[in-house]
Amino acid sequence: MITAIVLISAETSRISTLADQIAEMRGVQEVFSVAGRHDLVAIVKVPKNEDLADVISDKMRHLDGIVATETMIAFRAYSKQELEAGFELGLD
């Protein structure tokens, strides 16, 4: 599974609508409204790289109100749950 974090700059009046539209897209796991340089952050998880192009380049970037996107591809995932599970098994 490939994970991408998409930073989205949007027209202020469209942020809420865009968040709803993006959250409904295939492959989008979560959408966050955030403070800072970007307005929304979307977490996308898809089986292969070509699927990222379908979701982000072909669909998401063309939604009305999106000004710019920046996509980061995750190499590894580290989560508190995984770390705690390892300790419970006695792993170091």
Buried (B, 14 or more C-beta within 10 A) or exposed (E): EBBBEBBBBBEEEBBEBBBEBBEEBEBBEEBEBEEEEBBBBBBBBBEEEEBBEBBBEEBBBEBEBBEEBEBEEBEEEEEEEEEEEEEEEEEE
